[in-house]
Amino acid sequence: MHGIGPESKPQKIARLLEEEIRSGALHDGAALSSENALVERFAVSRATVRKGLGILSAKGLIQTRVGIGSFVTYGGAVLDNSAGWSISLSDSGARLGARIINIARIPMDLSAPGFDAPEVLALDRIRFREETGVALTLERSRVPWRDGFASILTEGLEEGSLSRTLENRNIVAASGEEWANVLPALSDEDALLLRRPAGSAMLRLRRLTRTASGEVMEYVESLLDPELFGLHMEF
């Protein structure tokens, strides 16, 4: 979560680049743009860019090689969940595949505090072990329907990321709330979808984010294999 108080320019740079890393837009081993390109992109000084990169380096997300550049060193599971909890896969050797199972305009179908939009952009996706096909996560994302969303249904997500798709429409999270608990037993329907035994326990995360104007940006409900995923917070 973002700290209390205004976000500095280095923190903003680090946050936006971290979102790209954790969403998979920048994969493990990928080279970041040059300092000159980042200076131009963010309209800041070189010193500010270096401070932002320093934040990422301290988090273990990148490594900077003098005279060569900065490279992504994050090899965890890509969950596109950078706006909140830091979620990591403890078994770093697992090969994960991802599949969108539904993207549609529907009436709001999840119970979310403070969310009263009658219609939403719904995105459901799973992540699974490529070796077995068994799903490790199920994520249900709900965004209040807005004009201009129709193209998402026909053209898909931009760069494969909902966060990037919303950001490109100037819909950016400024604050939010998160809840974590254990779901004692999967429903029969979700168990079939995840190819897991009915009644399996799962880690459940819920996140509600808002824009700077206070409007609801997104509600996400995620189910994760509790044997492989954990939560980490810095405070």
N, C-alpha and C positions, 0 to 999 in steps of 0.2 A: 504494500500500500504506500501511497505517497505520504511524506511527512507533513506535519502541520506547518503552515506558512507558505509564502510564495516560492515557486520553483525557480531556482537559478538557471542561467543559460547552460552551464555545464551539465546540470542535472537533467534538463530537458533533452539535450543532445544524447546523454547516456540512456535516458528512458526510451527515446524513439528508436535508437539503435538496438537496445535490448529487446524491444518488441519485435524487431525484424529478426533478431537472432532466435528468440524463443518461439516465434511463429514458424520458423523454417525458411523464411525469405532469404536469410543468410545462414548457410549450413556450416557444419563443422569443417574447418579448414579453409573456408572461403576468405578471400581478402576483402577488407573493408575498403571503401573509397579512399583515395589519397587525402592527406590533410588539406591540400589546396581545394579539392572537390568538396570536402566537408565544410571548409570555410565559406565557399560560395553557396552551398546548399542551405546552411543555417544562418548565413549573413552575420557571422561573428568573427572574432579575431582568431589567429592561430593558437594563441595561448588558451583561449576558451575551449577550442576543439580538443587540445591536449588534456585539459582538465577533465573533459567529458570522457575521453578515452581512458584516462586514469581511473575513473569510477568503474568502468567496465572491466578494466584489468584487475582491479581490487576484488571484483566479484568472481574472477576466474572465467569470464566470458570471452576475453580476447587476450592475445599475446602480441606485444609490439616488438618488432625486430628492427633495430637501428639501421637506417639506410634502405630498408626494404618495405616496411609497412606494418599494418596491424592485421591479424588473422583471428578468425573465430576459433575458440577452443572449447565451445560448449557442445558436448556430444550426448546430451540427455534426450529424453523423449520430448518431441515437439507437441505442445498442447495448446498453443495459441491462447494462453491464459495469462498474459503478462500484466494485465491490469490489476491483478490481485495476488492471491497466494502463489508462492513459488513452489511448483509441483515438480518433483523429480522422480525418475525411475531408478530404483535402487539397483536393479539388474541392468547395468549399462550395456551388456552384451546383447540384450534382446533386440531383435529386428522387428520394427513395427511398421505395419501398413495402416493406411487410413482410408475410410470410405464415407462419403456423404450418403446418407440413406433417405434424407428428405430435405428439400428446400422449397418452401411454398408460402403463400399468403393465406393465413388461417385466422379464425377467432382465437383469442388468447386461451390456452388450454392448461396452463400451469398456475398454481397458486403462488403468487409473489407479493410480498408486502409493498404497498405503495405503487403498485403497477396497475393502472386502470385503462390502458389502451384497449379498445375493443378488437382491433385487428393487429396482427404482428407479422413480421418476416420471421418465419420459423426455419431454423437450421438444425438438423439432427445428424450427428456423425459418430462413428465408432472408430476406435483404433485397436488393432488386433495383432497378435503374433503371426508373422508371415509363415512360420514353420508349421503352426497348428490351425490357424484360422480362429482360435479362441480370442474373443474380444477382451481387452483389458480396460477399456473406458467407453462410456456412453455419455455424450455431451448433447444437451438440448439447450439451444440458444434462442431467445425471443427478443426481437427488437420492434418497438412500436412502428407500425407501418407509416412510411412517409412517401410523399410524392417523389418520384425518381427511382423508386425501388424496383419498378417493374422490369427494368433491364437486367437486374441481378437474377431474376428467375429464368431469363432466356440466355444470358451470357455467362452466368456463373460468378463466382467470387474473383475478385481481382488479386492476382498473385496467389490464389488459393487461400487467402486469409480474409476472414470476416472483419478483423480489426482494421486491416489495410483498406478494405472496401468502404468501411464507414469513415475512416480517416480521410479518404479521398473525397468524401462528401461533407467534410468539415464537421463530422460527428465524432467528438473526442471525449473520452472520460476525464472528468476532473475530480470526482469523488465517488465514494461507494461504500457498500457494506458487504460483509461476507459471513457466512455461517458454515460450520463444518460439524458433521456428526456421522454416526454409523447407521446405515440402512440395514436392519437386522436380516431382511430376507427380500431377495428379488421377486418381483411379480412374475407370474408364468410367462406373460408376454415379453417382458424384458429379458428373462432368462433365455427364451427361445432366440431373441434377437442377438444376444451376446454369445450364444452357444455355450452357456454355463448352466450348471445344475440349478433347478428351481429351488428357491429358498436360500441361495448363497448370500452371505453378507457382503456388503460393499461399503467403501468409503464414499460419503456423499458431501459434495461441496455445492453451496449456492452463493451466487454473487449478483448484486444489484448495483449497477453503475449509473451515474448521472453526469450530464454535461455541466459546463460552467454556469449555465442559466438555471440549473436545478431540474431540468427535464430528465426523465428516465431515458437512458441510452440503451441499456441492454440488461436482460436477466438471463443468467446461465445456471443450469442445474447439471452437475456432472456426477457420474457414478464411476468409481475407480476401484480396481483390484487392490484391497488393503494389504495384500502380501507383497506388493511390488511398489506401491506409491506411498510417499510420505509428504509431510508438510514442513516447511521451514519458514520462519519469520525472523526478521531483524528488527530490533527496537532499541 
